[in-house]
Structure formats: structure tokens, C-alpha cells
Amino acid sequence: MITKQGSGVPTIPVSADHRTGDWIDTDIYEGELYQDTDTGMIYSRTGSTIYVVGSTASYKVYRALISQASTNAPTAKVLENTLSGTPTFGYTSAGNYNMTLTGEFTADKTFVIADNFPKAGFLQIYRDDVDTVSIRSYNPSLVAANGILEDVTIEIKVYA
């Protein structure tokens, strides 16, 4: 197997024959590995598709268990955080909470989910804007209520 190195992402050559001399440094032929010396990323090619080999995550993630009681802001037991900073939780009103981190939650690139909801009630979690993820908790009668969150798993992924 041939491993090539070059500056920049790999390209598909104009000719399938590497012996013609019309190739450039970034060209990658089937069966070759190519390393971008600018980023250290390694690529391979099958047909007309170039794949990243052993790539790192293309997103940042925040995973935590959150709980809330009385009129306090939620607290988090952070399981993983690769965001650009630590989000801050705030209390707005009964059952209404915010998680903020300036400029982190990019439109069309932020995925938010909650799971492991042990108490009776309902939960709503969504990206509100570039700075805010909103969390809403409701009792079984669909009334906004405190004390519903107890070690609720939340996961936020922000894609590159």
C-alpha cells in the first residue's frame, strides 16, 4: 500500500493511470492512503469517493444528568463536555429553565435530546437560539412544574 503526503485535502486525478504524469501532489488513487500534512488527517479512496480514515468526532458534545428542586436552577452531573466552555443553568419560572453558553448552539447544527425521565411528568428540551437551550418540565396534568427533573440524561451535539 502506498501512503502519500501533501498539503491540503486529497483530490481525484484526471487520469486513472498514475504513470501519465498529469497528476498533482494531492491526487489519490484507489488503494492509496494520503496524509494531509496541514491537519494530519488520513484519507483513502474507493471509486469516486474519498473517505477519512480514523477521523475524530465532527461534533462537540455535552452529556449530563440534570436535577432540579424548589425554585433553584437545575444542577448537572457532567458526564462529558467538549463544548467551548461550561454551560450555565438558570431558573426562569416554574418548570422553565435555560442552559446558556455564548455562541455555542449553532442554528441547523445543534442536536438536543433528553432521556431517562424517572418522575411522572413531561419534558420539553430544545435549542432556543445560538446562546440558549431551553428546558421545560410539566406535571402529569400538563402544568409547568418544578421538581420534575431528577437525574434526567441530556445530550447536546453541536456539529462542525
N, C-alpha and C positions, 0 to 999 in steps of 0.2 A: 504494500500500500504506500502511496506517495503522499507526503504531507508537505503542503506548500505554505509559504508565509507571504503576507503582503499587507500593505497599509490600506485599510478600507474593507468593506464587505465584499464577499465574492460575487462574481458575475458568471453568466453562462457564455462561453465563447461562441463566436460567429460560425466557427467550423468545428465539426465533430472530430477532426484529425489534428492532434496537437503538434504534428510534425510540419504543418504548412507554414509556420512562422507568423501567422496573423493573430496570434493570441496576445493577451496583455497579462500583466502580473496578477491581476485579481481573478482571472479565469479559473474555473474549477471544472474538471472533467469527472465523469462518473467513476466512482471507485477511489477518488482522491479525498484527502482531508485538507482543509485550508484553515490557517490561523490568521485572524486579523490582528496584526501587531499593535494596532492602536488600542484595542479593547481586550485582547486576549481570548476573544470568543473563537470557538472552533466550529467549522461547518463541514457538511457532507452534501453530496448531490446524488439524487436518483431521478433519472429522466430530466424533466424541465423544472424540478423542484429542488430548492436548496434548503437544507434543514440545519438548525442549530443543534450541535451535539453537546449534551450535558449542560444545557443552559441553566442559568439561575432564574428564580422567580421573576416574572414580568409584572409583579404587583407588590404593593406593600400591604401588610395585614395587621389587624388589631383583633385579638381574641381575649375575651374576659368573661368572668362570671359577675353579674351585677345584682345588687340587692338595694332595696330602698325601704325606709321606715319613717313613720311620723311625717313631718314636713321637711325632712332632710333631703339633700341631693342624693342621688344614687351613689353607692360606693362600688369599686371594682376590684376584683381579684384578677390581676392581669396574668394571662397565660402566655401571651405572645404579643409583642409590639414592635413592628418595623416601620411605623409611621415616622414622620419627620419630628415628632415630639410626643408628649403625653397629653391625651385629651383631658379636658376638664368637664366634669358633670355639674349641671345646675338644676335647681328646682324652680319651676315657673308657677305652677298651681297644682291642686290635687290631681294626681295622675299624669301630669305634664312635666317632662324633664328634657333637658338638652345636653348634648355632648358636643363640645366645641374644640376645634383645633384650626387655627387661622390658615386659610388657603389650602387645606388638605383634601377636602372631599369634592374632587373634580366632577363636573357635570358629565354625564354619559360614560363615566369610568369608575363609578363607585357602586359596589355591591354590598348590601346590608341585609343580614338575616339574624333572627333570634330563634332559640330552641331551648329545650329543657325547661319548660314552664310548669313548675310543680304546684303552684297555688291555683285555686279556682279563679277564673277571670280571663281576660283577653289582653293581648298586647299588640301594639302597632309600632313599628320602627321604620324610619325612612330617612333618606338624605333630604334635608331641607334646603340647604344652599352650600356654597363652597366651604363654609366655616362650620356648619352645623348638621348633626344627625339628631332627629327628634325621636323621643320615646314616649309613648302614651300607654297607660295601663288603665284597665276598666274592670269593675267587679262583674259578677255574672248577670247583673241587671243592666249592663252596658252603661254604667255611670262611672265617669272618671274617678279613680280612687287611688289613694296611697297604700303602701304596704302589700302590694300585689307582687312586686319583684322580689324573688328570693333565689339567689344563685342562678339567674337566668343567663344562659350562654348567648353572647352576642359575637358576631363575626362581621368585620368590615374589611373588604378588599378594595384597594384603590389601584386600578390598572394603569400601566405606563402609557 
